[in-house]
C-alpha cells in the first residue's frame, strides 16, 4: 500500500507542485490521504489533455466513477492512485459522492461548449475546486469547513482558468462566461483568433476582481477555521501575485510565477497564515 501512496506523492510533486509543497506542512499521518486526493484530482483534471477527444475522455472519467461505486475492484487495486484513494476514503470517511460530483463536472472540459453564465462558472468551480478543498480540510480537521472551502475553491479555480486562458482559447474552449464577455462587448471569434481588445481585457478584469473578492472571503474565514486546516489552504498563497501579473500582461500572454517564488510564498504563509490570501 505504501508504494501506492508514494506513487501519488511523486505524481503530485511533478504535476501540482504547490499542493505538494503545501502537504509537507501537514502532519505526517495525514499526508498520504492528501496526496491520494490530489493525485486523483490530477488524473481527472488532465483527462482532456491525455484523451484529446471527447469519447476517450468520457471513458476515462466513467472508469473513475465506477471505481468510486465499488466496481472494477481488480483494476482499481492495480491502479496506485485508485488504490490509495480507496484507502483514504475508508480511513477518513470521505464522501465518494463529492468525488463523483467532481468527476461529472470535469465532463465539461471534454467539449468546446462555452461557459454560458457566471452561475455556471461558479457551479463548475464549486464542484471541482471547492469540493477538493472541502475533502482535504476534512482529512486535516475531521470537520466541516465549508465557510472557507467554498471561497477558497472559487478563487483557486477562477485564477487557474484565467492563467490557462491562452491555452483554452487556442483550442476553442471558453471558460469566460458568455454573459460577461457579451456585457463587455468581447467577441468569441476574436478570442479564438487570439485577438486582444479592451472589451476582452475588461471581461477578464471582472473575473480577476471576483477571484480577489473570494480571496478576501477566505481571509475573513481563516480566523474561525481550525489551525489544523492551514496546509489545505497554503496553495492559495501564490494567487494574489499571479492575478497581479495577469493584470500587467495581455490576455494571450502566458503568466506564471517562478518555482522558487511559489515556494517562498507558501513557506511565508505557513508561518504567517494572514498572508495566505494577502
Buried (B, 14 or more C-beta within 10 A) or exposed (E): EEEBBBBBBBBBBEBBBBBBBBBBBBEEEBBBBBBBBBBBBBBBBBBBEEBEEBEEBBEBBEBBBBBBEEEBEEEBEEBBBBBBBBBBBEBBEBBBEBBBBBBEBBBBBBEEEBBEEBEBBBBBBBBBBBBBBBBBBBBBBEEEBEBBBBBBBBBBBBBBBBBEBBEBBEEEBBBBBBBBBEBBEBBBEBBBEEEBBEBBBBBBBBBBEBBBEBBBBBBEBBEEBEEBBBBBBBBBBBBBEBBEBBEEEEBBEEBEBEEEEBBBBBBEBBEEBEBBBE
